[in-house]
Amino acid sequence: MNKQVQNPEPATGNRIDERAERIKQATSSAVASTKEAVDRAADHVEEGLHHATDKAAGAAHRASDKAAHVSQRGREVYDETMDRAEVWLEQARVYVREKPVQSVAIALGAGWLLGRILRR
């Protein structure tokens, strides 16, 4: 009877080792494929962020250029307006020097009219 009952432990141990090895390989394969997928996703996200950053920088440059242009145009308009005001002021001075009585009469009339308008 002793001969019929053999020690099953070595065969069982081998099967356990084989299955453990298969599980290790399957796990390693799953981890590797997951890592590849995560790396691809990270690369895709990085590309998207780079593209978005480039677009934002381009828009900021365009806005800055536009603001500089508007500022320059504002300075030009201001300078033109100041030049016109100086010309008008000089013309008024010349008129007052040439016709002082008429200038005082016009000033009194304008003051009276403005007073009447503001009373209402």
C-alpha positions in Angstrom: 0.0 0.0 0.0 2.8 2.3 0.6 3.7 2.0 -3.0 0.3 3.2 -4.2 0.3 6.3 -2.2 2.9 8.6 -3.6 3.9 11.9 -2.3 1.8 14.5 -4.3 3.6 17.5 -3.0 6.3 17.9 -5.7 3.7 17.7 -8.5 1.4 20.1 -6.7 4.3 22.5 -6.0 5.3 22.4 -9.6 1.8 23.3 -10.8 1.6 26.1 -8.2 4.9 27.5 -9.4 3.8 27.2 -13.1 0.6 29.0 -12.4 2.3 31.6 -10.3 4.7 32.2 -13.2 1.8 32.6 -15.6 0.2 35.1 -13.3 3.4 37.0 -13.0 3.7 37.1 -16.8 0.1 38.2 -17.2 0.5 40.9 -14.6 3.7 42.1 -16.2 2.0 42.2 -19.6 -1.0 44.1 -18.2 1.3 46.6 -16.4 3.4 47.1 -19.6 0.3 47.7 -21.8 -1.2 50.0 -19.2 2.0 51.9 -18.9 2.1 52.3 -22.7 -1.5 53.6 -22.7 -0.7 56.1 -19.9 2.4 57.3 -21.8 0.4 57.8 -25.0 -2.3 59.7 -23.1 0.4 61.8 -21.3 2.0 62.6 -24.7 -1.4 63.5 -26.1 -2.2 65.8 -23.2 1.3 67.4 -23.4 0.8 68.1 -27.2 -2.6 69.6 -26.4 -1.2 71.8 -23.7 1.7 72.9 -26.0 -0.8 73.8 -28.8 -3.0 75.7 -26.4 -0.1 77.6 -24.9 1.1 78.5 -28.4 -2.4 79.8 -29.4 -2.6 81.8 -26.1 0.8 83.3 -26.7 -0.1 84.2 -30.3 -3.4 85.8 -29.1 -1.5 87.7 -26.4 1.0 89.0 -29.0 -1.8 90.1 -31.3 -3.6 91.9 -28.5 -0.4 93.6 -27.4 0.3 94.7 -31.0 -3.2 96.0 -31.4 -3.0 97.9 -28.1 0.3 99.5 -29.1 -1.3 100.5 -32.4 -4.4 102.0 -30.7 -2.1 103.8 -28.3 0.0 105.2 -31.1 -3.1 106.3 -32.9 -4.5 107.9 -29.7 -1.2 109.9 -29.3 -1.5 111.1 -32.9 -5.1 112.2 -32.5 -4.2 114.0 -29.2 -1.3 115.8 -30.9 -3.5 116.8 -33.8 -6.2 118.1 -31.5 -3.7 120.1 -29.4 -2.2 121.6 -32.6 -5.7 122.7 -33.7 -6.5 124.1 -30.3 -3.3 126.1 -30.4 -4.2 127.4 -33.9 -7.7 128.4 -32.8 -6.4 130.1 -29.6 -3.9 132.1 -31.7 -6.6 133.1 -34.1 -8.7 134.2 -31.1 -5.8 136.3 -29.8 -5.3 137.9 -33.1 -9.0 138.7 -33.4 -9.1 140.2 -29.9 -6.1 142.4 -30.7 -7.6 143.6 -34.0 -11.1 144.2 -32.7 -11.2 144.6 -29.0 -14.6 146.3 -28.7 -16.3 143.7 -30.8 -14.6 140.9 -28.8 -15.9 142.4 -25.5 -19.4 142.8 -27.0 -19.4 139.2 -28.2 -18.2 138.0 -24.7 -20.9 139.9 -23.0 -23.6 138.6 -25.3 -22.4 135.0 -25.0 -22.3 135.4 -21.2 -25.8 136.8 -21.1 -27.1 134.0 -23.4 -25.4 131.3 -21.3 -26.9 132.8 -18.1 -30.4 132.7 -19.6 -30.0 129.1 -20.7 -28.6 128.0 -17.3 -31.4 129.7 -15.4 -34.0 127.4 -16.9 
